[in-house]
Every structure is written in C-alpha cells, then in structure tokens.
Amino acid sequence: MDGIPSWVLLIFTFLIIFPVSNSEEENVKQALVQFMAKLSPGNGQNNRNWGWNMTSDPCKDRWVGVVCDSRLQTVKKIVLDRFNFTGTLDASSLCMVKSLTLLSVRSNNIVGILPEEMGNCTSLTHLYISENNFSGAIPEALSLLNNLKRSDISNNQFSGGISTMSRISGLTSFLAQDNELTGKIPDFNFSDLQQFNVSNNNFIGQIPDVQGRFGADSFSGNPGLCGKPLLNACPPSAAPPSAEP
C-alpha cells in the first residue's frame, strides 16, 4: 500500500466509519418513533409538523417536545406535557437514547406500569410523570439511576413501597403525593432533599427523622402515620416480656 496516497486512505477510512455512525443515529430515531407509537397510538405521526417519524431528524427538524444538545446534536430532553396521551410508556425503546437526561410527560392520561427497563436510562437526572394513570409498583430498577436528582410521580395510582427511591443517593426532590403507596417511609438522605412529599397515600408507622426540613403537609392524609412533624404521637412500644424466674 506504499503507492496509495495518504488522502485516499483518509477518504477510505471515512467511508468505512460514516455508515456505522449513521446506523447508530437511525437506531436512536427508530427507538424514539417506537416510543411515541406506544405513547400515542395512531396520533402524532400523521401530523407532518409533529416529527417523530423515520423520514426526519429529531434534532435538525426539531421534533415536538425534543430538546437536543446544540453542539453534539444528540437528544437531551423529552418534554411532552399536556398532550392527552392515552398509551403506555415504552421504556425499553426510550432508554436506547443513552444521552437522555430529562423525561417529562406530566398531565396526560398514560396508563399501565412504569417498566423495569427505566433502570436502563442511566443518564437520566429528571423524571417527571405526575398527573397520569400509572399503576403498579415503583420498579426496583430505578435504584440504578445514580444520576437521578428530581423525581415527580405524584397524582397517579402507584402502589407498594418506596424503598427503591431511598437508595438513590443523589436525590434532591421526591414528590409522590396522591397515590396508593403503602408500607413504612424509609430513611431517605433528608439532609440532601430540597423537596419531599408523600401526602395522601396509605403509609403507616413512625415518620423518620426529617431533621426539621419538612412540615406536616408533606405527610398528611396518611391515617396510619405518626410522629413529628404530625401532631399525632406514636403509641409507646410494647414493653418486652419479663423473664421467667
């Protein structure tokens, strides 16, 4: 290959690499189109101005609700609040977008569970899914989201406990009011939390020490809760049985 000019080799190398990167972009686009197809079956894709199809680009063509990194031209945020979506959240497709840091689908009518595959959205820092019709348990895989800072799952029909969320060390905001959550409130790192609300659920037991950072309004509407900052004190613990002589 001594007789081949270096510029020819450079072009040849470029032609080899370029289809690979283009294929990766197509995979991301396909994943987003699949995500929208599940979120809003039969809608959106029929609107030429909407985007969210395989014949356009989410960044260059500015798909509705998509915010991109201006330099890298990668999808950073998806904000689809108040679109009256009635489908489900396809996390397996969504989390193929590895650059995604924020998902907001507030105030829709999305149904079904929050899938375990949400744990694959490892770059996610903000998760806003309030005011929908999500149900079922909070997936254990959310504890894998080490970059998650803010989560709002309020005004849904989630059930079960919230121990998963307490294992996310960097969490600064957790809003879960107006659900059907149960069990005891685990020990969060309350010193780092700026917002915390679990009111109007079905929690029981003594409230952990919140270090005076949150008032009664963060815990009200849970008849089985007791202790500060609520006014109803917890009953004294049962005395241990005396040892027999």
N, C-alpha and C positions, 0 to 999 in steps of 0.2 A: 504493500500500500504506500511505498515511498513516493510513487509518482502521482498520487492523488493530492491535489491542493488542499490546504487546511480548511479553506472556506467551504469546499464541497463536503468535507467531513462534518463541519459545523451544521450545515443545512440538513444533511442526512440524519444527524443526531436529533435535531429539532423536529423533523418529520416523524421520528420514532416516538419521541416524548409527547408531542402535542395531542395525538389521538387518545393517549392514556388519560391526560388531564381533562380532555373534553368529555371522555366517557364518565369520569367521576362526577363532573358537573351534571351530566344527564341523569345519573343515578339520584343525585340530590333533587333535581327537578321532578323526576318521576315519583320520588318519595313524598314530596310536597303535594303533588297532584292527587296521589292516593290518599293522603291525609285529608285533603279537602273533600274528596269524594265520599269519605266516611262521615265527615263532619256535617256536610250539607248535601245529601244525596240528590242529584238531579238539578241542583242550583249552581250558581256561580260560573261554572264552566261554559254555560250558554251565553254569558254576557261578555262581549268582546273586550269591553273596558275593564273587566274584572281581573284578567290574567288567570293564573292558576291553571295553565294548560301547557302541553308539551311543545307548542309552536311559539312560545315566547319565553323570555328570561325573567326570573323573579326580581333581579336587581336592575338590569338595564331597562326593562319595560315596566318597572315599578308596580308589581302586583299589589292589589289592595291588601292592606294590613301587613305588608312585609317591609321591614327596615333592614338595610344592608350596610355593611362596612364599606365606606366610600372608597377606601384605598384597596382593600383586598377583594371587593365585590363578592362577599360571602354573606349569607343570611345571618343576621344577628338577633333580630326580634320579630315575633309574630304577634300582632295586636288585632284581634278580631272581636271586639266588644260590641254587644247590642246589634247583632246581625240576625237574631232569631233562628240560629242554627238548631236543628232538631235531631241531629245524628249522634254518633259516638266519637270518642277521642281515640284515634288510632296512633298509639304511642310507638308501636314498632316501626311505623313509617316516619313519624315525626322525628324520632331520635336518631335517624340516619343523617340528620342535619347536625353534624358534630359541632358546628360553630354557633348553634343557637344558645343564647344567654337568657332570653326572656320570652315567656309564653303568657299571653293574656287573652282569655276567651270569656270574660265576665259578661253577665247579664244576657245569656242566651237560654236555650232550652235543651242543652246537651244532656243525654241520658246515658245510663249504663255505669260501669265501674271505671275507676281510674286504674289503668292496667299496670301490672308489674314492670312492663317494659319502660315505664317512665324513668326507672333507675338507669337506663342507658343514655339519658340526656345529661351527660356528665358535666357539660359546660354551663348548665342552667343555673342562673343566680336569682331569677324572679319567676314565681309560678302563681298566676292569678286565675282562678277558676270559679270564683264566687258567683252566686245567683244563677245556678243551673239546676239540673235534676240528677246530679251524680248520686250514686248509692253504693252500698257495699263498704268494705273495709279500706282504710288507708293502706296502700301496698307497702310491704316490708322493704321493697327495693328503694323506696325514697330515701332511706338512710344512707344509700350510696352516693347521694348528691352532695358531695362535700363542699361544693361551691355555692350551694343554695343559701341565700340571705333572707329573702322575703317570700312568704307563702300565705296566700289567702284562699281558703277553701270554704268560707262561710256561706250560709244560706243554701245548703244542699241537703242531702239525705244520707250523709255518711254515717256509718255505724261502727261499733267496735272501739278499740282503744287508740291512744295517740302516742304510745311509747316509741314508735318509729321516729316521730318528729323530734323527740327529745334527744335522739342520738346524732342529730346534725349539729355539730359543734359551733359552726359559724352563724347560726340562725339569729337574725336581729328582729324579725317580725313574724308572728304566727297568729293568724286570725281564723278561728274555727267556730265562731258562734252560729247559732241557729242550725244545728244538725241533730243527729240522733246518736251522738257519741256516748260511750259508756265506760265504766271502769274507774280507776283512780287516776288522778292527774300525776304524771311522773315528774321527777325533778329535772326541769329544764335548767339551762345556764341562765338564770334570770338576770344576772348582772350584765349580760350582753344584750338581752332583749329590750328593744325600744317600744314594741307593741306586742300585746298578748291579750287574747280574748277567747274564752271558751264558754261564754254565757249561753243559756237556753239550750242545754244538752241534758244528758242523763248521768252525769258524773256523780260518784259517791266518795265518801271518806274525807279525810282531812286535807285541806289545801296545803301544799308545800310552802316553805318559807320563800316568799317572793321579794324579800328584802325591802319591803315598803314601796316597791316600784309600781304596783298596780292596785287599783281600788276594787271595791265590791262589784262595780259594773262589769268587770272582766270575768266574774264568776257567778253572777246572779242567774236565776232561772234553772238552777240545778238543785232540786229539793234534797238530794242526798249528800250535798257538800256541807262541810262545817269548818269552823276555824277562821282566823283572820285571813283576809280583810272583811269577811262576812260577820254579821252580828251574832249569828247562832253559834254558840260554843260547841265544841265536840264533847260527847259524853266521856266520862272518865273510863280509862281502860279497865277491863275486868281484873280484879285482884288475882294473883296467882294462887292456886290451891295450896293450902298449908300441908306441910309434910306430916305424914302419919308417924306417931311415936313407934 
